[in-house]
Amino acid sequence: MLKVYCYSRCTTCQKALKWLKDQGIEHTIIDIKADHPDEKTLREYYTASGLPLKRFFNTSGIPYREMELSKKLPSMSEDEQLALLATDGMLVKRPLLVGDSFVLTGFREEEWKDKLEVVK
């Protein structure tokens, strides 16, 4: 079963959930603000994704800007970045789509189609 970490007020998350529904793809919704992934889980997702760690940060979010993370992240280790991500679900790029063999950050329809093998 797919897991989708979302924030209910996020329009991108709303668009992604609508897309999943329209495709008839079953999924479980997890509130990223109330039930965000811990550091161990984030590390597993990061490893499974094959993506740069920066893609896991919600760079347009208020906490990211307030903490001036664009200046701080380059000098932080991966361990420090993962620990920071685990402190606040609002720092995590959303939606976060987790399947059995993949993890995607953000909603890019073509990328989701490819991973979910949706007929184009």
NUSE-26537 format. One record per residue (C-alpha): residue in one letter; x, y, z. Coordinates in pm, whole numbers, m for minus. Example, Ala and Ser with C-alpha at 12.3 -4.5 7.8 and 13.67 -1.06 7.14 Angstrom:
("a"; (1230; m450; 780))
("s"; (1367; m106; 714))
***
This chain:
("m"; (0; 0; 0))
("l"; (130; 343; m94))
("k"; (186; 597; 180))
("v"; (140; 964; 104))
("y"; (270; 1211; 361))
("c"; (64; 1527; 309))
("y"; (m38; 1852; 471))
("s"; (m411; 1915; 432))
("r"; (m372; 2286; 353))
("c"; (m107; 2229; 86))
("t"; (m252; 2279; m263))
("t"; (14; 2056; m420))
("c"; (m82; 1776; m181))
("q"; (m449; 1828; m266))
("k"; (m367; 1807; m637))
("a"; (m162; 1488; m584))
("l"; (m436; 1321; m381))
("k"; (m694; 1410; m644))
("w"; (m466; 1263; m912))
("l"; (m427; 938; m715))
("k"; (m805; 918; m668))
("d"; (m868; 987; m1039))
("q"; (m625; 706; m1129))
("g"; (m797; 467; m886))
("i"; (m473; 413; m694))
("e"; (m521; 304; m334))
("h"; (m311; 486; m77))
("t"; (m285; 572; 289))
("i"; (m268; 940; 383))
("i"; (m39; 1043; 668))
("d"; (m52; 1396; 811))
("i"; (309; 1512; 776))
("k"; (263; 1783; 1038))
("a"; (113; 1562; 1309))
("d"; (284; 1232; 1223))
("h"; (607; 1318; 1045))
("p"; (871; 1051; 979))
("d"; (1143; 1008; 1238))
("e"; (1514; 1022; 1159))
("k"; (1550; 646; 1105))
("t"; (1253; 641; 866))
("l"; (1378; 948; 679))
("r"; (1717; 782; 638))
("e"; (1546; 473; 490))
("y"; (1339; 691; 255))
("y"; (1643; 893; 151))
("t"; (1843; 577; 76))
("a"; (1554; 417; m117))
("s"; (1488; 732; m319))
("g"; (1828; 772; m482))
("l"; (1758; 1146; m468))
("p"; (1986; 1419; m336))
("l"; (1904; 1496; 28))
("k"; (1821; 1855; m65))
("r"; (1512; 1723; m249))
("f"; (1370; 1619; 89))
("f"; (1359; 1978; 214))
("n"; (1053; 2198; 161))
("t"; (1255; 2491; 34))
("s"; (948; 2710; m13))
("g"; (821; 2658; 342))
("i"; (823; 2920; 614))
("p"; (1038; 2717; 859))
("y"; (1304; 2665; 589))
("r"; (1320; 3038; 519))
("e"; (1303; 3143; 885))
("m"; (1591; 2910; 972))
("e"; (1787; 3037; 670))
("l"; (1859; 2679; 572))
("s"; (1969; 2771; 221))
("k"; (2281; 2915; 388))
("k"; (2322; 2642; 652))
("l"; (2258; 2316; 464))
("p"; (2575; 2320; 250))
("s"; (2792; 2306; 563))
("m"; (2581; 2042; 741))
("s"; (2653; 1669; 727))
("e"; (2390; 1426; 600))
("d"; (2336; 1306; 958))
("e"; (2276; 1663; 1075))
("q"; (2037; 1730; 786))
("l"; (1837; 1412; 853))
("a"; (1820; 1492; 1225))
("l"; (1693; 1841; 1140))
("l"; (1431; 1708; 896))
("a"; (1302; 1475; 1167))
("t"; (1230; 1765; 1402))
("d"; (948; 1921; 1198))
("g"; (727; 1768; 932))
("m"; (686; 2111; 775))
("l"; (1054; 2101; 674))
("v"; (991; 1790; 464))
("k"; (904; 1829; 95))
("r"; (550; 1721; 33))
("p"; (378; 1523; m75))
("l"; (617; 1243; 10))
("l"; (512; 932; m180))
("v"; (640; 602; m43))
("g"; (597; 275; m231))
("d"; (745; m70; m178))
("s"; (1050; 2; m392))
("f"; (1060; 380; m434))
("v"; (1022; 718; m267))
("l"; (929; 1040; m446))
("t"; (930; 1395; m312))
("g"; (687; 1657; m439))
("f"; (425; 1601; m706))
("r"; (552; 1576; m1060))
("e"; (277; 1402; m1254))
("e"; (505; 1240; m1515))
("e"; (738; 1107; m1247))
("w"; (444; 963; m1054))
("k"; (300; 808; m1373))
("d"; (631; 638; m1443))
("k"; (677; 499; m1092))
("l"; (315; 393; m1055))
("e"; (305; 254; m1409))
("v"; (m6; 450; m1498))
("v"; (m119; 416; m1858))
("k"; (m41; 744; m2034))
***
